[in-house]
Amino acid sequence: MAKMTIHKYRLERGRDRTEIPMHKGAKLLSVQNQDDQITLWALVDTERKLEVQEFSVYGTGWELPPNPGIHVGTVQIEAFVWHVFWNQ
């Protein structure tokens, strides 16, 4: 039987790649500013294996690679706007 839980993950600003161990099949729920940090929440089945997921965070006006991934959210922290992509 699945044990569903919402987990919180912190992402670094301006990182081309941030690797996060996340349970396989995680469903991304939201990305927001929490305490001036980019924070992502995901619904996970804690009985599934962990696998590394990659995320990238780019600022507005930055050049992106040809395939930046799936856009999962935009976060404003002070005067900066950050765009989070999931590199599946």
N, C-alpha and C positions, 0 to 999 in steps of 0.2 A: 504494500500500500504506500502511495506517495506521501511524503512529508513535506508539504509546501510551506515555504517561509519567504518573507521578503528580506533580502540582504541589501546592505548599503556599501558602495565602493567609492573611493576618492580617486579623482583623475588629476593629473598634473597639467597645468596650463602650458600651452605652447610645445607640447611633446608630439613628435611625429608618431611615436609608438609608445603606448603604455600597456604592459602585459598584466592581466589580472586573472588569477585562478578563479574560475567560476564553474558552478555545477553545469554539466552537459544539459542542453535544452533550455537554458535560462531564458525567461521572457523579460525583455527590458521594459520597464514601466515608465520611468521618468528620469530626466536629468535636470538639476536645478542648482542654484547657488545656496549653499548652507554654510554659514560662518565664513564667508568669503572663500569658499573652496568649491570646485566643481564636483558635484556629488551625483552618482547614478544609483538608482534603485532597480532591483530585478527580482522577479518571482522565480524561486529556484526549488527544485526537488532535492532536498538534502541527502537523499538516499542514492542519488546518481553520482557518477564519478566526476572529479574535478578535471577541467581542461583549461588550458590557457586561452583567453580571449584577448584580442588586441584592439585598442581604441586609440584614436588620434584626436588631438585638440588643436584647432587652428583659429587664429584671430581674424577678425574682419579685415579684408584687404590683402591677406597673405596669399601667396601662390600655392595652389594645391597640386598634388600629384595627379596623373591622368585618371586614376581610379581611387578616390579617397575612401571609399567604403559607403556604408549606409548611414545617412544622417539620422542621428537619434535625438538631437536637441540642441538648443542654443541657450547660452547662459550669459547674463550680464553681471559683471563684478566691477563695481565702481564705474570708471569711464570705459572699460574694455568689454567687448562682446566676443565670446568664445563659441565655437561651433564644434560639436562632438560627433565623430564618425566611428562606426563599428567596422573594423576590418575583418569581415568574415571570409 
